[in-house]
Amino acid sequence: MPTIAVVNGPNLNLLGTRETEIYGTTSIDDINEKLTSKAEELGFDIEFFQSNHEGALIDYIQGSIGRIQGLIINPGALTHYGYSLRDALASINIPIIEVHITNIFRREEWRSISLVTPLAAGSLMGLGGLGYDLALRAMVSFIEEKE
């Protein structure tokens, strides 16, 4: 079965409790549970990784080469300044979809810069946890088209 990885960067482990007026009350566990069910329904394996450390994210991405067929990533604040994370993403030859809980273009000006967007097959933002579900559905389509 094809495998899709969902990678979340710094502070996303605090979803549901961190600045709920901005990020909402849905937790990362809630999102992962829904994605697991949806992936099973669509005939895909799914794995999750979250870290507050850029190096750990890079190690995970490099270690996934040859094992996963698609990557959904919310890099958190590394979106804007994580050059080594960007380079790791550029080194994998699979579809990437970027997800953000909020619309980065409606926030502080510095948040509107994404180092990931130019590498991504698509980007979803401002849709809360729903963005992950839509990213999964899109990734399944990308992988199925490739096969």
C-alpha positions as CSV (number, residue, x, y, z in Angstrom):
1,M,0.0,0.0,0.0
2,P,1.3,3.5,-0.8
3,T,2.3,5.6,2.2
4,I,1.8,9.3,2.8
5,A,3.7,11.1,5.5
6,V,2.3,14.1,7.5
7,V,5.0,16.2,9.0
8,N,4.4,19.0,11.4
9,G,6.9,21.5,12.6
10,P,7.5,23.6,15.7
11,N,4.6,24.2,18.2
12,L,2.1,22.3,16.2
13,N,2.1,19.7,19.1
14,L,0.2,22.5,21.0
15,L,-2.7,22.8,18.6
16,G,-5.9,23.0,20.5
17,T,-4.4,24.8,23.4
18,R,-2.0,27.3,21.8
19,E,-3.6,30.7,20.9
20,T,-7.0,29.1,20.3
21,E,-8.3,32.4,19.0
22,I,-5.9,32.1,16.1
23,Y,-5.4,28.3,15.7
24,G,-8.7,26.9,17.0
25,T,-9.4,24.1,19.4
26,T,-8.7,21.1,17.2
27,S,-5.7,19.2,18.4
28,I,-3.0,17.5,16.4
29,D,-4.3,14.2,17.7
30,D,-7.8,15.0,16.4
31,I,-6.4,15.8,13.0
32,N,-4.2,12.7,12.9
33,E,-7.2,10.5,13.9
34,K,-9.3,11.8,11.1
35,L,-6.5,11.5,8.6
36,T,-5.9,7.9,9.7
37,S,-9.5,7.0,9.1
38,K,-9.6,8.7,5.8
39,A,-6.3,7.2,4.6
40,E,-7.6,3.7,5.4
41,E,-10.8,4.4,3.6
42,L,-8.8,5.5,0.5
43,G,-6.5,2.5,0.7
44,F,-3.4,4.3,1.8
45,D,-1.0,4.0,4.8
46,I,-0.2,7.1,6.7
47,E,2.5,8.1,9.1
48,F,2.9,11.1,11.3
49,F,5.9,13.0,12.5
50,Q,6.1,16.2,14.6
51,S,9.1,17.9,16.0
52,N,10.1,21.3,17.4
53,H,13.6,20.8,16.0
54,E,14.5,21.5,12.4
55,G,17.3,18.9,12.4
56,A,14.8,16.2,13.5
57,L,12.4,17.2,10.7
58,I,15.3,17.0,8.2
59,D,16.4,13.6,9.5
60,Y,12.8,12.3,9.2
61,I,12.4,13.6,5.6
62,Q,15.8,12.2,4.5
63,G,15.0,8.9,6.2
64,S,11.6,8.6,4.4
65,I,13.2,8.6,0.9
66,G,12.1,5.5,-0.9
67,R,9.5,4.6,1.8
68,I,6.8,7.2,1.2
69,Q,5.1,8.3,-1.9
70,G,3.8,11.7,-0.8
71,L,4.5,14.3,1.9
72,I,2.1,16.7,3.5
73,I,3.9,19.3,5.6
74,N,3.0,22.2,7.9
75,P,6.5,23.6,8.7
76,G,5.1,26.1,11.2
77,A,7.5,29.0,11.7
78,L,10.2,27.2,9.7
79,T,8.1,28.1,6.7
80,H,9.6,31.5,6.7
81,Y,13.3,30.9,7.6
82,G,14.0,27.1,7.6
83,Y,16.5,27.1,4.7
84,S,17.9,23.7,5.6
85,L,14.4,22.2,5.9
86,R,13.6,23.7,2.4
87,D,16.8,22.1,1.0
88,A,15.7,18.7,2.5
89,L,12.3,19.0,0.9
90,A,14.0,19.9,-2.4
91,S,16.0,16.6,-2.2
92,I,13.0,14.3,-2.3
93,N,11.4,13.4,-5.5
94,I,7.8,13.0,-4.4
95,P,4.8,15.3,-4.3
96,I,4.7,17.8,-1.4
97,I,1.6,19.6,-0.2
98,E,2.1,22.5,2.2
99,V,-0.6,23.1,4.8
100,H,-1.1,26.0,7.2
101,I,-3.9,26.3,9.8
102,T,-4.2,30.1,9.2
103,N,-3.9,32.2,6.0
104,I,-0.3,33.3,6.2
105,F,-1.0,36.2,3.9
106,R,-3.5,37.7,6.4
107,R,-1.1,37.8,9.3
108,E,2.1,39.6,10.0
109,E,4.1,40.6,6.9
110,W,7.0,38.3,7.7
111,R,4.7,35.3,7.7
112,S,3.7,35.9,4.1
113,I,7.1,34.5,2.9
114,S,7.2,30.7,2.4
115,L,10.3,28.9,1.4
116,V,8.2,25.7,0.9
117,T,5.6,27.0,-1.6
118,P,7.9,27.0,-4.6
119,L,8.6,23.3,-3.9
120,A,5.0,22.2,-3.3
121,A,2.6,20.7,-5.8
122,G,0.0,22.7,-3.9
123,S,-0.6,24.8,-0.7
124,L,-3.7,24.9,1.5
125,M,-4.0,27.6,4.2
126,G,-6.6,29.3,6.3
127,L,-8.9,26.3,6.5
128,G,-8.0,25.1,9.9
129,G,-7.8,21.3,10.4
130,L,-9.8,20.9,7.2
131,G,-6.7,21.8,5.2
132,Y,-5.1,18.5,6.2
133,D,-8.1,16.5,5.0
134,L,-8.1,18.3,1.7
135,A,-4.4,17.9,1.4
136,L,-4.7,14.1,1.9
137,R,-7.4,13.8,-0.7
138,A,-5.3,15.8,-3.2
139,M,-2.2,13.8,-2.4
140,V,-4.1,10.5,-3.1
141,S,-5.0,11.9,-6.5
142,F,-1.4,12.9,-7.2
143,I,-0.1,9.5,-6.3
144,E,-2.9,7.6,-8.2
145,E,-2.2,9.8,-11.3
146,K,1.5,8.9,-11.1
147,E,0.8,5.2,-11.0
